[in-house]
Amino acid sequence: MPGADLTPKAGHSSARLWEQLSQTDNRVWLLYAFAQERLASRLSRDRQLDLGRQAQACGQQQAWRLQQQFALTARQPERLAQQLGLTVQQVSAPNPTGPSEPEPRPAGPGGFAGRKPAAPESCGPVILARFQPPRAIELMTGPLATYSQSYAPPLPAPDLIRQLLIAHEIFHFIEQQQARSIFTQQKHLRLWSLGLWHQDCQLQVLGEIAAMAFAQTICDCSFNPFALDVLLTVRYNSTVSRRLLQQLRQAYEQIRPSTSVEAQSWLETP
């Protein structure tokens, strides 16, 4: 699909965009996430998909464990956060920062966590929420407020999105608590070895993939939360949303031979 323009334009239907995003193949979302991993070039497409599925399983297992432990609150992430001793607060994004500034932790493409916030004027990544050790979750007011102003069914309700963001950050708290055993913290990629010497590096993207699966399971929603990366930035920062849609299209191209063209035909049209 050379030249296809996926950029939302004035009058673009958010409902149509959401229909497209919510039906996107899970493999596309995994490759989309790995596009933000600095070590992704060292992994084949099939290896990325395999590791992504393992990370999703990790997130799901952690969600099931908490659902059993907190039967009455596990599907209400904000209350669950309180049970876990976490504070949830809304904060404003700081002044715009350029994309060249270092990011403290690579995250999902839309920046659920670990990225520097960016206001609409900035071309840097947009953060939606972040976990601040040891026990704080911060929700950025800008993107969700902008989305809420134009919200209308069948788009996901703002409160559901808020709960998904909180659930995502709860998983990062769990990672901190289980750093010595959890898959996302223990899985490393060997960069080189020479005799007894070697260097391993953590794949940061696995934590983001697992956190999305955790949030999806906790909130019992049918769509992959990676879809919120695009949905919440379309009206808030068109520059970033254009980049995210391009990355999504590139991810789709990698699995196109085994994906129904009809199911993904939205990628062919403006």
N, C-alpha and C positions, 0 to 999 in steps of 0.2 A: 504494500500500500504506500508506495513512494508519494510524498507530498501531501498525505492526508493531514488535515488540520483538526486536531482534537481540542483546540482551545475554546473554552466557553466564551460566548460573545454576549453582547447586550441582547436581552430577550431570551437567552438560553434557558431552557426548561430544566429547573432543578429536579423536578420529578422524573423527567426522562433520563437525566444524568444518573440519578439514584438507581433507577431501574437497571441501567447499564452496569453500574458499579456493584450492586448487590448480587448480580448474576455472574460476575467474573469468576473464572475457574480458580480453584485454590492454588494450583500450580503457578498461575500467573502471579498471584500475590506473593508466593514464596520467592520467585525470581525477582520480583519487584523489590522485595526487602533486601535481598542479597546485592542488589545494585548499589546499595549504600555501604556495603561491607568492603573495607579497603583491601582485604585479602581474597575477595571473591575471584579474582583472576587466576588464583592458584587452584581453584576447584572447578571441576567439570559441571555442566548443567545438571547431570544426573546426581552428582555428589551434593550439589546445593539442595536439590529437591529432597534427597534422603536425609540430610542433616536438618532441613527445615521441618520435615515430618516428625523427626525425633524431638525437635524442640517443641512442636505443637503437642505431641504426646506428653511431654514434660509439663507443659502448662495445664493441660487437661487434668492430669493426675493430681497436680497441686490443688486445682479447683475442686475436684471430687473429694479430696481429703478434707478441705475446709467445709464443704457442704455437709459432710458427716459430722464434723466437729462442731459446727455452728448451724444446726439444722434450720433455725428460725431466721437467721440473718444472712446466710451465704448468698442469697439472691438479691440482697440489698447492700451493695458494696459500701455505701457510706456508713451504715450501721456496723458492718463488718470491720471497717477501718477503726471505728471506736472500740470494738471488742478487742482488736489487736493492739490498742494503745497508740493509734496513729491519729494525728490531727490533720484535718482537711481545711484548707483556706484558699480563698480566691485572691489572686495577685495580678497586678497590671504588668504588662511587658515593659522592660526597661527601654531606654532610647534605642533606636535602630542601630544595628551593627552590620558591618559589611560581611560578605561571605568568606573573606580571607581570614577572619579571626578564628583561632583554634576552638574546636568544640570539645567540651569536657568528656563526652561519651557519645560515639556514633549511635544513632537510634534509628527507628523506623523512618521511612522517607518523609513522612509528614511531621516527624518530631514529637511523638507522644511523650518522649522523655529524653533527657540528656542533651538537648540542643539549646543553643542560645536563642531566646525569643527574638522575633522580628516583627516590627509594626508594618502596616500595609505599605509604607514607602520603601521598605528594605527589600533587597533581592535575596537576602539570606533565608535560611530555613525557618519555618514557623513552628513554634513549640505550642502544644496544646495543654500539656500537664507535665509535671516532673516530680520524682521522689527526691526529697532532700534528707539525707541521713542526719540523725538516726531515725526519726519517726515523724516526718512531716510530708504531706502531699500538697503540692501547689497546683491549682487550676488557673490557667491564664484566662482572664476575663474577655479579652478582645475577640478571639475567633468564635467562641460560643455565643457571645452577645450579638455579634454580627449575624450569625446563623439564625439565632432565635427571632430576630427582627423580621426575617423573610420566611420563617418556617410555616409550612402548611402540609397536612397529610397528602400523600402517603410517605413523606420523608420521616425518618426516625425522630421521635420526640426529643426535644432538648434535654429533658430529664434522663432519658435513656442514655443519651450521649454522655452526659455528666457522670452517670453511674459506670459506664464503660471506661471512661478516663480514670476514674478512681480505682476501679478494679485492676486496670493495667498497672497502675503505680503500686498497688498492694503486692502484685507479683514481684516487683523490684525490691520491695521490703523483704519478701520471702527469700529472694536470692541472697540478700545480705545476711539473713539469719542462717541460711543453709549453704553458705559459700563453699564449705569443704566437701559437700556431697552432691549438690544439685547439678544436673546435667549441663545446664547453660553456663555454669561457672567452671566446671571441670573439663569440658570438652575443649581441646586445644588442637591447633594445626601445627605440625612440625615444619618449620621453615628450612632448616638445614641440620645436618649431622656430620660429624667427623670423628670417628672413633668413639670415645666416651663422651665427646662434647656434642651438644645439640642445643637448638633454640626452638621453643614452642611459643605460640601466641594464641591468645584467646580470640574466639570469634564473637565479637560483640553483638552481631545481628541475631544470634540464637536467643539471647535474652529478650529482644524485642518481639521475635516471632512467638516465643513461649508466652510472653505477657499478653499478646493479642489473643492467643488461644485460651488463656486463663480467663480473660475478660469476657470473651464470647461464651464460654461455658458457665461462668458465674452468673452472667446476665441472661443466659438462655436465649440468645438472639440468633437469628437465622443467617445473618450476613457476617462476612469477615470484617472485623473492626479496622483493618487496613484501609477499607473504603472511606473511612472518616478522614483520612489524610487529605484526600481530594475534596470531599464534600465540604469540609470546614474551611478550606482555603480558597475555594472558587470565588466567593464574594469578598473575602478578607484580603487576599493577595493574589492577583491574577498572574503575576510573574512566577510565583512559586507553583501555583496550580498548573500553569502551562508546562513547567518542567516535570511535575509529577505525572501528568498525563502522557508526556513523551516517554518517561521511564516505564509507565504501564504498557504503552504500546510496544516498546522494545522487549519487555518481558513476554508479552503475548507472542511476538515474532519467534521467540525461542522455542515455543511449544506448538506453534501453528500446525506442523504436520500431523500432530495427534489430537488436535482440538477442533471441534465442530466450528466451521466457518460461520454457520448460521447463528450459533449461540453467541459468537463474539463479533457479529457483523457491525455492531456499533462502532468498533474501532476503525471501520472503513469510511465513516461519514463524519463530517464536521459537527 
